[in-house]
């Protein structure tokens, strides 16, 4: 883990796991605590970029927003034609590197040239001192682009949608082992269960399995409750939930997850220091 900067990739191979909302809301929560936060949208679907309003054309501006250009994304870094991250956009006090359709074929190049896998990590390291936290929203896939994102990270956090249960957890260890070929220090961080309904037996069984069967991988955060009126509508408002519904209980749950994430990072740092 890098002193002064922690890089976290949000990953689940399944789509609809909640990784984008967790990235958005935890990133915003970290920012409200006074941390300097950079969000990187590495998913060609660009949901994080859209949900933060970066595809909106500013009033009076002609043409496409700058977030639609290839150079605004991590494309050049991933392809090895640029060593530094692009200048981020700003939204709601958070710095964001957007995604768009230009990332579509990057994974094919990375897959054919594994020497490029470490480029994203090097570019993020070059930004050390500018940010306290870098959160990467990864694609819902198992490919070379995902590998580059996880290899760029100190921790991998796995959001899990209650309805999808325990799908893809068995893939976690494999992905991290592969990423350690490029970054030996990357660790599994924690599970974050969202869209959780405590009155559903299935959801309770999934939560229990995460806490017990899979506890050897890492801790499980307090679940984020399924609140469709908040989590489905906040993207349309292009705001984190804490801005969209500041008094909703969802904000308290996100803050609790953020506190638990910070506690996990601090505990790992203490263990590392004790071993040195």
Secondary structure, DSSP 4 states (H G I P E B T S, - for coil): -BTTBEEEEE--SSTTSSHHHHHHHHHHHHHHTT--EEEEE--TT-HHHHHTTTTSPPTT--S--GGGSGGGSSHHHHHTS-SSPPPPEEETTEEEE---GGGTTHHHHHHH-GGGTTHHHHHHHTTBTTBSEEEEE--SS-SHHHHHHHHT-SEEEEEEEGGGTTTTTHHHHHHHHHHTTT-TT-EEEEEEEESB-TT-HHHHHHHHHHHHTTTTT-EEPPPPB--HHHHTTHHHHTS-HHHHSTTSHHHHHHHHHHHHHHHHHHHHHHHHHHH-
